[in-house]
Amino acid sequence: ILLTHDGVAQSQEAVEKLAADTHDKVRIWHVPDLQSSPFAQEAGDFHTEMKVTADWTEGQLDLALAASNEAMESLASAVREALSRVSSSGTSSFPLAGLFVDDDNALLARVCIPEVGSLLEMRNIVIDSQVLQVPTRGARQTESDKIKIKFDLTNFAEMYEDALCTLEKLTAHQNSMIQEYNAKGGGNLHVLAPAGAGKTFVGLHLMLEVLKESANVLFVASNEAMVLLVAKWIWKRLKEDESKQEEVLGRLHLLSASLELGAPQVFSVSEQGSKLVKHAPRVAAPEYSMIVVDEAHHIYSTHAPPPIQALRKRVEEMARPKRLVLLSDVSQSD
């Protein structure tokens, strides 16, 4: 962990005291120009708040939990436990930086999410999370003495979208894989990786490269929310050149499963005010330079439900693209 300070004498003293108190566990580096350091990053950029709800009565959180260090530590322990997950790829955990009570009598848990892989793993944890039982008083509790808390899924969905749209840097490994892929001339690609490894993020960067080359791209996913999220990420990356934003976004086509009868329909999005709105593509059936299929292990599964089968058929009926990119969960792929 790299700690920086603002150069004020009081901050310098605090850092030196930290080093003295922890003996050999802390080292201090003096960086003359913080902005030129490759390590410089605002700590707040790595943190976000997650809303936790419960069945507590008005004021109960403040009086029964916040008033007692022991009770608050019990709550913190429960949240820490909820932020841990054991999977086939190992144990994932997210440091809890703080707990705060907001004006709506809800709890905000501040956690560190440094990169997109962590964000995707956090999504899996929250979706799979169970209701937490938190004691409110004393060592002997009955079920009635415990508060049941859970993550607010609506709040998390909003945070997840905002965080994903903000993240843009590939990891060193992801970047090296893309460079190797491009060096070999591109072509078809099947990305197999564990859940939360950032497969979709790799696909996003590949798509953005092709779109900037004045080519057409189709992104396919099983649900509409995902394809719209991808469109929003691409849209934000194009903000730097607004003169080309509409033209480039028009060459991004989207396809997701539909519960309606018939084949699912390809659509595009365009900016309207501060939002993206759906509409039919300007070119009905272009030749795609790249088709990216997210969660391909579901879409190409032999046990896929009818809407997903119709989606797969729709993709297979299209003209063969120059590059077909499949993104699959290695633990669920056939």
SERO-4910 file (N, C-alpha, C, O; in steps of 0.05 Angstrom, whole numbers):
BEGIN
 pado doro    nc1    nc2    nc3   cac1   cac2   cac3    cc1    cc2    cc3    oc1    oc2    oc3
  Ile    A     17    -24      0      0      0      0     18     24      0     36     27     17
  Leu    A     13     43    -19     28     68    -20     11     90     -8    -11     96    -17
  Leu    A     21    103     13      8    125     26     21    151     18     46    153     18
  Thr    A      6    171     11     17    197      4      5    218     23    -15    213     35
  His    A     19    240     25      9    262     41     14    289     27     28    289      7
  Asp    A      2    310     37      1    335     22     26    353     27     27    376     18
  Gly    A     46    343     42     70    359     47     69    377     71     89    388     78
  Val    A     45    380     83     43    396    107     57    383    130     57    358    132
  Ala    A     70    399    147     86    388    169     70    368    186     81    347    194
  Gln    A     45    375    192     29    357    209     24    330    195     25    309    209
  Ser    A     20    330    169     17    305    154     43    289    154     43    265    158
  Gln    A     66    303    151     92    290    151     96    276    178    106    254    179
  Glu    A     89    290    200     93    279    227     76    254    230     85    234    242
  Ala    A     51    255    220     33    232    222     45    207    208     43    185    218
  Val    A     56    212    184     67    190    168     91    178    183     94    154    185
  Glu    A    109    196    193    133    186    207    125    171    233    138    152    240
  Lys    A    104    180    246     95    166    270     84    138    263     89    118    277
  Leu    A     70    136    240     60    111    231     83     92    225     81     68    233
  Ala    A    103    102    213    127     85    207    140     76    232    149     53    234
  Ala    A    142     94    252    155     87    277    139     66    293    150     47    304
  Asp    A    112     69    292     95     50    307     94     22    295     90      3    309
  Thr    A     98     21    269     96     -6    256    124    -17    249    126    -38    236
  His    A    145     -5    259    172    -15    256    180    -19    227    181     -1    211
  Asp    A    185    -44    220    195    -50    193    173    -55    172    179    -62    149
  Lys    A    148    -50    179    126    -56    161    120    -33    142    105    -36    123
  Val    A    131    -10    147    125     14    131    151     27    121    171     29    137
  Arg    A    151     34     96    174     49     85    164     76     74    141     78     66
  Ile    A    180     96     75    172    123     66    189    130     42    214    130     43
  Trp    A    176    138     20    189    149     -3    181    178     -7    158    185     -4
  His    A    201    195    -13    195    223    -19    193    226    -49    213    222    -63
  Val    A    170    234    -59    166    238    -87    165    268    -93    147    282    -84
  Pro    A    185    279   -106    186    308   -111    162    319   -125    150    339   -117
  Asp    A    153    306   -146    130    315   -161    109    292   -162    112    273   -177
  Leu    A     89    295   -145     69    273   -142     55    267   -169     49    244   -174
  Gln    A     50    289   -185     35    285   -209     50    268   -230     38    255   -247
  Ser    A     77    269   -228     93    254   -247     98    225   -239    109    209   -254
  Ser    A     89    218   -214     93    191   -205     73    172   -217     49    178   -217
  Pro    A     82    149   -227     63    129   -239     45    116   -217     26    103   -224
  Phe    A     53    120   -192     38    108   -170     16    127   -159     -1    118   -143
  Ala    A     16    152   -168     -2    172   -156    -31    166   -164    -37    164   -188
  Gln    A    -48    164   -144    -76    159   -150    -92    168   -125    -85    161   -103
  Glu    A   -114    182   -129   -131    190   -107   -143    165    -94   -155    149   -108
  Ala    A   -140    162    -68   -151    138    -55   -181    136    -59   -192    114    -61
  Gly    A   -195    160    -60   -223    160    -63   -232    147    -90   -255    138    -92
  Asp    A   -215    147   -110   -222    136   -136   -226    106   -134   -239     94   -151
  Phe    A   -215     93   -114   -217     64   -111   -239     56    -92   -243     32    -88
  His    A   -254     75    -81   -274     68    -61   -302     76    -71   -306     95    -86
  Thr    A   -322     62    -61   -350     68    -67   -366     60    -43   -358     45    -26
  Glu    A   -391     71    -42   -409     64    -19   -431     45    -29   -442     48    -50
  Met    A   -436     25    -12   -458      6    -17   -479     10      4   -472     11     28
  Lys    A   -504     11     -4   -525     16     15   -535    -11     27   -540    -30     13
  Val    A   -537    -12     53   -546    -35     68   -573    -29     81   -575     -8     95
  Thr    A   -593    -45     77   -619    -40     89   -625    -61    110   -612    -82    111
  Ala    A   -645    -56    126   -652    -75    147   -680    -70    157   -694    -51    148
  Asp    A   -688    -87    176   -715    -84    187   -715    -69    214   -734    -71    230
  Trp    A   -694    -52    218   -693    -38    243   -713    -15    243   -721     -4    222
  Thr    A   -722     -7    267   -741     14    270   -727     41    269   -702     42    271
  Glu    A   -742     63    267   -729     89    265   -713     95    290   -722     93    312
  Gly    A   -688    102    285   -670    109    307   -656     85    319   -637     89    335
  Gln    A   -664     61    313   -652     37    325   -623     34    317   -606     26    333
  Leu    A   -617     41    292   -589     38    282   -571     57    298   -549     49    306
  Asp    A   -579     82    301   -563    101    316   -560     93    345   -538     94    356
  Leu    A   -582     86    358   -582     82    387   -570     55    395   -554     53    413
  Ala    A   -578     33    380   -570      7    389   -543     -2    377   -529    -18    389
  Leu    A   -536     10    355   -511      1    342   -489     23    345   -468     17    356
  Ala    A   -494     46    335   -473     67    334   -465     75    362   -442     84    366
  Ala    A   -482     73    382   -475     81    409   -456     62    423   -445     68    444
  Ser    A   -453     38    412   -437     17    424   -415      8    405   -421     -1    383
  Asn    A   -390     10    413   -368      1    397   -370    -29    392   -364    -38    370
  Glu    A   -378    -44    412   -381    -73    409   -402    -80    389   -399    -97    372
  Ala    A   -425    -66    391   -447    -71    372   -439    -63    344   -445    -78    325
  Met    A   -426    -40    341   -418    -32    314   -397    -51    303   -397    -56    278
  Glu    A   -380    -62    319   -360    -81    309   -374   -107    300   -365   -120    281
  Ser    A   -396   -114    314   -411   -138    306   -423   -133    278   -423   -151    261
  Leu    A   -433   -109    274   -444   -102    248   -423   -102    227   -426   -113    205
  Ala    A   -400    -90    233   -377    -89    214   -368   -117    207   -362   -123    184
  Ser    A   -367   -135    227   -358   -163    221   -378   -177    203   -370   -192    185
  Ala    A   -404   -172    207   -424   -184    190   -421   -174    161   -424   -190    142
  Val    A   -416   -148    158   -413   -137    131   -388   -148    118   -388   -154     94
  Arg    A   -366   -149    133   -341   -160    123   -345   -189    113   -336   -197     92
  Glu    A   -360   -204    129   -365   -232    121   -381   -233     96   -377   -251     79
  Ala    A   -400   -215     93   -417   -215     69   -401   -207     45   -408   -214     22
  Leu    A   -379   -192     49   -363   -183     27   -341   -202     19   -322   -196      5
  Ser    A   -343   -227     30   -323   -248     24   -338   -270      9   -361   -275     13
  Arg    A   -324   -283     -9   -336   -303    -26   -315   -324    -33   -293   -317    -42
  Val    A   -322   -349    -29   -304   -371    -37   -315   -384    -62   -338   -393    -63
  Ser    A   -298   -385    -83   -306   -396   -108   -284   -414   -119   -264   -418   -105
  Ser    A   -289   -426   -142   -269   -444   -154   -243   -430   -160   -222   -442   -162
  Ser    A   -244   -403   -164   -220   -388   -170   -206   -376   -145   -187   -361   -148
  Gly    A   -216   -383   -121   -204   -374    -96   -223   -358    -80   -247   -357    -85
  Thr    A   -212   -345    -59   -228   -329    -41   -226   -299    -48   -204   -289    -52
  Ser    A   -248   -286    -50   -249   -258    -56   -259   -243    -31   -278   -252    -18
  Ser    A   -246   -221    -25   -255   -205     -3   -249   -175     -9   -231   -169    -24
  Phe    A   -265   -158      3   -263   -129     -2   -261   -115     25   -278   -116     41
  Pro    A   -238   -101     29   -234    -87     54   -257    -67     59   -265    -52     41
  Leu    A   -266    -66     84   -286    -48     93   -273    -23    104   -260    -24    125
  Ala    A   -275      0     90   -262     24     98   -277     40    119   -266     57    133
  Gly    A   -304     36    120   -320     52    139   -349     45    137   -358     34    117
  Leu    A   -364     52    158   -392     49    160   -405     76    167   -395     89    186
  Phe    A   -426     84    153   -438    110    158   -468    106    158   -479     89    144
  Val    A   -482    122    174   -511    122    175   -521    147    159   -512    169    165
  Asp    A   -538    142    139   -548    165    123   -574    176    134   -584    166    155
  Asp    A   -585    196    121   -610    209    131   -634    192    128   -655    198    141
  Asp    A   -633    170    113   -656    152    109   -655    129    128   -670    109    125
  Asn    A   -638    131    149   -635    109    169   -625     83    156   -631     61    165
  Ala    A   -609     87    135   -597     64    122   -567     66    127   -556     87    134
  Leu    A   -553     43    123   -525     42    129   -509     42    102   -517     29     83
  Leu    A   -488     58    101   -471     58     78   -444     45     85   -431     54    103
  Ala    A   -437     24     70   -412     11     74   -392     20     53   -397     17     29
  Arg    A   -370     32     61   -350     42     42   -329     21     37   -316     12     56
  Val    A   -327     12     12   -309    -10      5   -290     -2    -17   -295     16    -32
  Cys    A   -268    -17    -19   -248    -11    -40   -252    -30    -63   -252    -55    -60
  Ile    A   -256    -19    -87   -259    -34   -112   -239    -23   -132   -246     -4   -146
  Pro    A   -214    -33   -133   -193    -20   -149   -194    -24   -179   -183     -7   -193
  Glu    A   -206    -45   -189   -207    -49   -218   -231    -65   -226   -246    -74   -209
  Val    A   -235    -68   -253   -260    -79   -263   -264   -108   -254   -287   -116   -250
  Gly    A   -243   -124   -252   -246   -151   -243   -258   -153   -215   -275   -170   -209
  Ser    A   -249   -134   -198   -260   -133   -170   -290   -125   -171   -306   -135   -155
  Leu    A   -296   -106   -189   -324    -97   -191   -342   -120   -199   -364   -123   -188
  Leu    A   -334   -136   -219   -350   -158   -228   -353   -179   -206   -374   -192   -203
  Glu    A   -331   -184   -191   -333   -203   -169   -352   -193   -147   -366   -208   -134
  Met    A   -351   -166   -142   -369   -154   -123   -398   -159   -132   -416   -165   -115
  Arg    A   -404   -157   -157   -431   -162   -168   -440   -190   -161   -462   -194   -152
  Asn    A   -422   -210   -164   -429   -237   -158   -434   -241   -129   -452   -256   -121
  Ile    A   -419   -228   -112   -422   -230    -83   -449   -219    -74   -464   -231    -59
  Val    A   -456   -195    -85   -481   -182    -77   -505   -198    -86   -524   -201    -71
  Ile    A   -504   -208   -111   -526   -223   -121   -531   -249   -106   -553   -257   -101
  Asp    A   -509   -261    -97   -511   -287    -83   -514   -284    -53   -517   -303    -38
  Ser    A   -512   -259    -42   -511   -254    -14   -537   -263      0   -559   -261    -11
  Gln    A   -534   -272     24   -557   -280     41   -563   -258     61   -547   -240     65
  Val    A   -586   -259     73   -593   -240     94   -574   -244    118   -570   -267    126
  Leu    A   -563   -223    129   -545   -224    151   -559   -221    177   -578   -205    180
  Gln    A   -551   -236    197   -562   -234    224   -542   -219    242   -520   -229    246
  Val    A   -550   -196    252   -532   -180    268   -543   -176    297   -565   -166    300
  Pro    A   -528   -185    317   -538   -181    345   -539   -152    352   -523   -136    343
  Thr    A   -558   -144    369   -562   -116    377   -555   -111    406   -552    -88    414
  Arg    A   -554   -131    422   -547   -125    450   -538   -150    465   -549   -172    461
  Gly    A   -519   -147    482   -510   -168    501   -499   -193    487   -498   -195    463
  Ala    A   -490   -211    504   -478   -236    494   -499   -257    488   -494   -275    472
  Arg    A   -521   -255    502   -543   -275    498   -565   -262    482   -579   -244    491
  Gln    A   -569   -272    458   -590   -261    441   -608   -283    431   -600   -306    427
  Thr    A   -633   -275    428   -652   -293    414   -655   -282    386   -643   -261    379
  Glu    A   -670   -296    369   -674   -287    342   -687   -259    341   -681   -244    323
  Ser    A   -704   -253    361   -717   -227    361   -698   -205    368   -704   -181    363
  Asp    A   -674   -211    380   -655   -191    387   -637   -184    363   -620   -165    365
  Lys    A   -639   -198    341   -621   -193    319   -635   -177    296   -659   -179    292
  Ile    A   -618   -161    283   -627   -146    261   -620   -160    235   -597   -169    232
  Lys    A   -638   -162    217   -633   -175    191   -626   -153    171   -643   -136    165
  Ile    A   -602   -154    160   -594   -134    141   -587   -147    114   -581   -171    113
  Lys    A   -589   -131     93   -582   -142     66   -574   -118     48   -580    -95     54
  Phe    A   -559   -124     27   -551   -104      8   -575    -94     -8   -592   -110    -16
  Asp    A   -576    -68    -12   -598    -56    -28   -590    -60    -58   -572    -47    -68
  Leu    A   -605    -78    -71   -598    -85    -99   -603    -62   -118   -588    -59   -138
  Thr    A   -623    -46   -113   -628    -23   -131   -605     -3   -130   -595      6   -150
  Asn    A   -596      3   -105   -573     21   -101   -548      9   -114   -533     23   -126
  Phe    A   -544    -18   -110   -520    -30   -121   -520    -29   -152   -499    -24   -164
  Ala    A   -543    -33   -164   -545    -33   -193   -536     -5   -204   -522     -4   -224
  Glu    A   -545     16   -190   -538     43   -199   -508     48   -194   -494     59   -212
  Met    A   -497     39   -172   -469     42   -166   -452     26   -186   -431     35   -195
  Tyr    A   -461      1   -192   -447    -16   -210   -444     -4   -238   -423     -4   -251
  Glu    A   -467      8   -248   -467     20   -274   -448     44   -275   -432     48   -293
  Asp    A   -449     61   -254   -432     85   -253   -403     77   -251   -386     89   -264
  Ala    A   -397     57   -234   -369     49   -231   -358     36   -256   -335     42   -264
  Leu    A   -374     19   -269   -364      6   -294   -359     26   -316   -340     24   -331
  Cys    A   -376     46   -317   -373     67   -338   -349     85   -332   -338     97   -350
  Thr    A   -340     86   -307   -317    102   -299   -291     87   -304   -272     99   -313
  Leu    A   -291     61   -299   -267     45   -303   -259     44   -332   -276     39   -349
  Glu    A   -234     48   -338   -226     46   -366   -198     34   -370   -191     28   -393
  Lys    A   -183     30   -350   -156     19   -353   -156    -12   -352   -167    -23   -333
  Leu    A   -143    -24   -371   -139    -53   -371   -117    -60   -351   -100    -44   -346
  Thr    A   -118    -84   -340    -96    -94   -324    -73   -100   -342    -76   -101   -366
  Ala    A    -49   -102   -331    -25   -108   -347    -28   -134   -363    -21   -136   -386
  His    A    -40   -154   -350    -44   -180   -363    -64   -177   -386    -60   -188   -408
  Gln    A    -87   -163   -381   -107   -160   -402    -95   -145   -426   -100   -151   -449
  Asn    A    -79   -124   -420    -68   -108   -441    -48   -124   -458    -47   -122   -482
  Ser    A    -32   -141   -445    -13   -158   -459    -27   -178   -477    -17   -184   -499
  Met    A    -50   -189   -467    -65   -208   -484    -77   -195   -508    -77   -207   -530
  Ile    A    -87   -171   -506    -98   -156   -529    -76   -150   -549    -80   -152   -573
  Gln    A    -52   -141   -539    -30   -135   -557    -21   -160   -572    -15   -159   -596
  Glu    A    -21   -183   -558    -13   -208   -571    -33   -216   -592    -26   -225   -614
  Tyr    A    -59   -212   -586    -81   -219   -604    -79   -201   -629    -81   -212   -652
  Asn    A    -75   -175   -626    -72   -157   -649    -47   -163   -665    -48   -161   -690
  Ala    A    -25   -170   -652      0   -176   -666     -3   -200   -684     11   -202   -704
  Lys    A    -21   -218   -677    -26   -242   -693    -47   -238   -715    -55   -256   -729
  Gly    A    -55   -213   -718    -74   -206   -740   -103   -208   -732   -120   -207   -750
  Gly    A   -109   -210   -707   -137   -212   -698   -150   -238   -705   -138   -259   -700
  Gly    A   -173   -238   -718   -187   -263   -724   -206   -270   -702   -211   -255   -684
  Asn    A   -217   -294   -704   -236   -304   -684   -222   -308   -657   -198   -315   -656
  Leu    A   -237   -304   -636   -225   -305   -609   -245   -316   -589   -268   -308   -589
  His    A   -237   -334   -572   -253   -345   -551   -239   -339   -524   -219   -351   -518
  Val    A   -250   -321   -508   -239   -313   -483   -252   -330   -461   -276   -328   -456
  Leu    A   -236   -348   -449   -245   -365   -427   -232   -356   -401   -208   -356   -399
  Ala    A   -248   -348   -382   -237   -339   -356   -257   -342   -334   -281   -344   -340
  Pro    A   -249   -342   -309   -267   -345   -287   -286   -321   -285   -280   -300   -296
  Ala    A   -308   -324   -271   -326   -301   -266   -312   -279   -252   -297   -284   -232
  Gly    A   -316   -254   -260   -303   -232   -247   -275   -225   -258   -262   -207   -247
  Ala    A   -265   -240   -278   -238   -236   -288   -237   -212   -308   -215   -205   -316
  Gly    A   -259   -201   -316   -259   -178   -334   -261   -185   -363   -251   -170   -380
  Lys    A   -275   -207   -370   -278   -215   -398   -293   -194   -414   -285   -186   -436
  Thr    A   -315   -184   -403   -331   -164   -417   -315   -139   -421   -318   -125   -441
  Phe    A   -298   -132   -402   -282   -108   -403   -262   -110   -427   -257    -91   -441
  Val    A   -251   -134   -430   -233   -139   -453   -248   -135   -479   -238   -123   -498
  Gly    A   -273   -147   -480   -289   -144   -504   -295   -115   -510   -296   -107   -533
  Leu    A   -300    -99   -490   -306    -70   -493   -283    -56   -507   -287    -40   -525
  His    A   -259    -62   -499   -235    -49   -510   -231    -58   -539   -223    -42   -556
  Leu    A   -236    -83   -545   -233    -93   -572   -254    -79   -590   -248    -71   -613
  Met    A   -279    -76   -580   -300    -63   -595   -293    -34   -601   -297    -24   -623
  Leu    A   -283    -20   -581   -277      8   -584   -255     12   -605   -257     31   -621
  Glu    A   -235     -5   -606   -214     -4   -626   -226     -6   -654   -219     10   -672
  Val    A   -244    -25   -658   -256    -30   -684   -274     -7   -692   -274      2   -715
  Leu    A   -290      3   -673   -308     26   -679   -292     51   -688   -302     66   -705
  Lys    A   -269     55   -677   -253     78   -684   -240     75   -711   -230     94   -722
  Glu    A   -242     51   -722   -231     46   -749   -253     49   -770   -250     40   -793
  Ser    A   -276     61   -763   -299     65   -781   -311     39   -790   -321     37   -813
  Ala    A   -312     19   -773   -324     -7   -779   -349    -11   -762   -354      3   -743
  Asn    A   -365    -30   -770   -390    -37   -755   -385    -59   -735   -371    -79   -741
  Val    A   -397    -57   -712   -394    -77   -691   -421    -84   -680   -439    -67   -677
  Leu    A   -425   -110   -674   -450   -120   -661   -442   -132   -634   -425   -149   -632
  Phe    A   -456   -123   -613   -452   -134   -586   -477   -150   -579   -500   -140   -581
  Val    A   -473   -175   -570   -495   -193   -564   -494   -202   -535   -472   -210   -526
  Ala    A   -516   -201   -521   -518   -210   -493   -546   -221   -488   -564   -215   -503
  Ser    A   -549   -237   -468   -574   -250   -463   -595   -231   -452   -619   -236   -456
  Asn    A   -587   -208   -440   -607   -189   -430   -602   -161   -440   -579   -153   -444
  Glu    A   -623   -146   -443   -621   -119   -454   -606   -100   -436   -592    -82   -446
  Ala    A   -608   -103   -410   -594    -85   -391   -564    -86   -396   -551    -65   -394
  Met    A   -554   -109   -402   -525   -112   -406   -516    -98   -432   -496    -84   -432
  Val    A   -531   -101   -454   -523    -88   -479   -526    -58   -477   -510    -43   -489
  Leu    A   -545    -48   -462   -548    -19   -458   -525     -8   -441   -516     14   -445
  Leu    A   -516    -24   -421   -494    -16   -405   -468    -14   -422   -452      5   -418
  Val    A   -464    -33   -440   -441    -32   -458   -443     -8   -476   -422      6   -480
  Ala    A   -466     -2   -486   -470     22   -503   -463     48   -488   -450     66   -498
  Lys    A   -471     48   -462   -465     72   -446   -435     75   -441   -425     97   -442
  Trp    A   -421     53   -437   -392     54   -433   -378     64   -458   -361     82   -456
  Ile    A   -386     54   -482   -375     63   -507   -381     93   -511   -363    108   -519
  Trp    A   -405    101   -505   -414    129   -508   -396    147   -492   -388    168   -501
  Lys    A   -391    140   -467   -374    157   -450   -346    159   -460   -333    179   -457
  Arg    A   -335    137   -472   -308    138   -483   -305    156   -507   -283    164   -514
  Leu    A   -328    162   -520   -328    178   -544   -332    208   -538   -331    224   -556
  Lys    A   -335    215   -512   -341    242   -504   -318    261   -512   -322    285   -516
  Glu    A   -293    250   -515   -270    267   -520   -272    279   -549   -259    299   -554
  Asp    A   -287    267   -566   -290    277   -594   -320    277   -601   -329    259   -615
  Glu    A   -334    297   -591   -363    298   -595   -372    300   -624   -394    294   -631
  Ser    A   -354    310   -641   -361    314   -669   -365    287   -683   -380    285   -702
  Lys    A   -351    266   -672   -353    239   -684   -370    220   -667   -375    197   -675
  Gln    A   -379    230   -644   -393    213   -625   -418    200   -637   -421    175   -634
  Glu    A   -435    215   -649   -460    205   -660   -455    185   -683   -468    164   -685
  Glu    A   -435    191   -700   -429    174   -723   -418    147   -714   -426    126   -724
  Val    A   -400    148   -694   -388    123   -684   -408    106   -669   -410     82   -673
  Leu    A   -424    120   -652   -445    105   -637   -465     92   -656   -476     71   -649
  Gly    A   -470    105   -679   -489     93   -698   -479     67   -711   -495     52   -721
  Arg    A   -453     63   -710   -442     38   -721   -441     15   -700   -432     -7   -707
  Leu    A   -449     21   -675   -451      0   -655   -479    -10   -654   -498      5   -648
  His    A   -483    -35   -661   -509    -47   -661   -511    -67   -637   -491    -78   -629
  Leu    A   -535    -71   -627   -540    -86   -602   -561   -107   -607   -580   -103   -622
  Leu    A   -558   -130   -593   -577   -151   -596   -579   -167   -570   -559   -174   -558
  Ser    A   -603   -171   -560   -608   -186   -536   -632   -204   -539   -647   -201   -558
  Ala    A   -636   -222   -521   -658   -241   -522   -684   -226   -518   -685   -205   -504
  Ser    A   -706   -237   -529   -732   -224   -527   -753   -245   -518   -751   -268   -527
  Leu    A   -772   -237   -501   -793   -255   -493   -816   -255   -513   -834   -272   -511
  Glu    A   -815   -237   -532   -836   -236   -552   -831   -257   -574   -809   -267   -577
  Leu    A   -853   -264   -588   -851   -284   -609   -834   -273   -633   -834   -249   -638
  Gly    A   -820   -291   -647   -804   -283   -669   -775   -278   -662   -768   -279   -638
  Ala    A   -759   -273   -682   -731   -269   -677   -726   -242   -663   -739   -222   -669
  Pro    A   -706   -241   -645   -699   -216   -632   -689   -196   -653   -676   -204   -672
  Gln    A   -693   -170   -648   -686   -150   -668   -662   -134   -659   -658   -127   -636
  Val    A   -644   -129   -678   -621   -112   -674   -630    -83   -671   -648    -74   -685
  Phe    A   -617    -68   -653   -623    -40   -649   -598    -24   -644   -577    -35   -639
  Ser    A   -600      2   -646   -579     21   -639   -588     40   -618   -611     39   -609
  Val    A   -570     57   -609   -577     78   -590   -565    104   -599   -545    105   -614
  Ser    A   -577    126   -591   -566    152   -597   -571    171   -573   -588    165   -556
  Glu    A   -556    192   -572   -558    211   -549   -582    229   -552   -587    240   -573
  Gln    A   -598    231   -531   -620    250   -530   -619    264   -503   -627    253   -482
  Gly    A   -609    288   -504   -604    302   -478   -581    289   -464   -559    288   -475
  Ser    A   -585    280   -440   -564    266   -424   -569    236   -423   -556    222   -407
  Lys    A   -587    226   -440   -593    197   -440   -589    185   -467   -586    199   -487
  Leu    A   -589    158   -468   -587    143   -492   -615    131   -498   -627    120   -480
  Val    A   -624    133   -522   -650    123   -529   -647    102   -551   -629    104   -568
  Lys    A   -664     81   -551   -663     60   -571   -677     68   -596   -696     84   -596
  His    A   -667     57   -619   -681     61   -644   -670     40   -664   -650     27   -659
  Ala    A   -684     37   -687   -675     18   -707   -649     28   -719   -645     53   -722
  Pro    A   -631     10   -727   -605     19   -739   -610     34   -765   -629     29   -779
  Arg    A   -592     53   -771   -594     69   -795   -590     51   -820   -603     54   -840
  Val    A   -572     31   -817   -568     11   -838   -578    -15   -827   -568    -26   -807
  Ala    A   -598    -26   -841   -613    -49   -830   -595    -74   -826   -596    -87   -805
  Ala    A   -579    -81   -846   -564   -105   -844   -535   -101   -854   -529   -110   -876
  Pro    A   -519    -87   -839   -491    -82   -848   -474   -107   -845   -481   -126   -832
  Glu    A   -451   -106   -857   -431   -127   -854   -415   -120   -829   -402    -98   -829
  Tyr    A   -415   -137   -810   -400   -131   -785   -371   -139   -787   -364   -161   -795
  Ser    A   -354   -120   -778   -326   -127   -776   -321   -143   -751   -302   -159   -750
  Met    A   -337   -140   -731   -334   -155   -706   -361   -160   -693   -378   -142   -692
  Ile    A   -366   -185   -684   -389   -192   -668   -378   -202   -641   -362   -221   -641
  Val    A   -386   -190   -619   -378   -198   -593   -402   -211   -578   -423   -198   -576
  Val    A   -399   -235   -569   -421   -249   -555   -413   -253   -526   -394   -268   -520
  Asp    A   -426   -239   -508   -420   -240   -480   -436   -264   -467   -457   -272   -477
  Glu    A   -424   -275   -446   -437   -298   -432   -443   -320   -453   -465   -332   -453
  Ala    A   -423   -326   -471   -428   -345   -492   -433   -373   -482   -445   -389   -496
  His    A   -424   -379   -458   -429   -406   -447   -459   -410   -442   -468   -433   -442
  His    A   -474   -389   -438   -503   -391   -435   -517   -392   -463   -534   -408   -468
  Ile    A   -508   -374   -480   -521   -371   -506   -517   -396   -524   -535   -403   -539
  Tyr    A   -494   -409   -521   -488   -432   -538   -492   -458   -523   -483   -480   -532
  Ser    A   -505   -457   -500   -510   -481   -484   -532   -498   -498   -551   -487   -509
  Thr    A   -528   -524   -496   -548   -542   -508   -574   -542   -491   -595   -552   -501
  His    A   -573   -532   -467   -596   -531   -450   -608   -503   -448   -624   -497   -430
  Ala    A   -601   -485   -466   -611   -458   -466   -641   -457   -469   -652   -472   -485
  Pro    A   -655   -439   -455   -685   -436   -458   -691   -425   -486   -673   -414   -499
  Pro    A   -716   -427   -495   -724   -417   -522   -715   -389   -529   -705   -385   -551
  Pro    A   -719   -369   -512   -710   -342   -520   -680   -340   -526   -672   -326   -544
  Ile    A   -664   -355   -511   -635   -355   -516   -629   -371   -542   -611   -363   -557
  Gln    A   -644   -392   -547   -640   -407   -572   -646   -390   -596   -632   -390   -616
  Ala    A   -668   -373   -594   -675   -355   -615   -653   -334   -620   -647   -326   -642
  Leu    A   -641   -325   -598   -619   -306   -600   -595   -318   -614   -584   -305   -632
  Arg    A   -588   -342   -607   -566   -356   -619   -571   -360   -649   -553   -356   -666
  Lys    A   -595   -368   -656   -602   -373   -684   -600   -347   -700   -591   -347   -723
  Arg    A   -609   -325   -688   -607   -299   -701   -578   -291   -708   -573   -281   -729
  Val    A   -560   -297   -689   -532   -291   -694   -521   -309   -716   -506   -300   -733
  Glu    A   -528   -335   -715   -517   -354   -735   -528   -348   -763   -514   -356   -782
  Glu    A   -551   -335   -765   -562   -329   -792   -548   -305   -805   -552   -300   -828
  Met    A   -533   -289   -789   -520   -266   -800   -497   -273   -817   -486   -295   -815
  Ala    A   -489   -254   -834   -465   -258   -851   -441   -261   -832   -439   -247   -812
  Arg    A   -423   -278   -839   -399   -284   -823   -382   -259   -819   -374   -247   -839
  Pro    A   -377   -251   -794   -361   -227   -790   -331   -233   -794   -323   -256   -796
  Lys    A   -316   -211   -797   -287   -215   -799   -275   -226   -773   -256   -242   -774
  Arg    A   -287   -218   -751   -278   -228   -725   -302   -234   -707   -319   -218   -703
  Leu    A   -302   -258   -697   -323   -267   -678   -309   -271   -651   -291   -287   -648
  Val    A   -318   -256   -631   -306   -257   -604   -327   -268   -584   -348   -257   -580
  Leu    A   -320   -291   -572   -338   -304   -552   -326   -300   -525   -302   -304   -521
  Leu    A   -342   -291   -505   -333   -287   -478   -348   -308   -460   -372   -307   -458
  Ser    A   -333   -326   -448   -345   -348   -433   -333   -352   -406   -309   -346   -401
  Asp    A   -350   -361   -387   -341   -368   -360   -328   -395   -362   -342   -415   -369
  Val    A   -303   -397   -354   -288   -423   -357   -300   -445   -341   -298   -469   -348
  Ser    A   -313   -438   -318   -324   -459   -301   -351   -470   -311   -360   -490   -301
  Gln    A   -363   -456   -331   -389   -465   -341   -390   -472   -370   -411   -479   -381
  Ser    A   -366   -471   -383   -365   -476   -412   -364   -506   -417   -351   -521   -403
  Asp    A   -378   -514   -439   -377   -542   -447   -352   -547   -463   -347   -570   -472
***
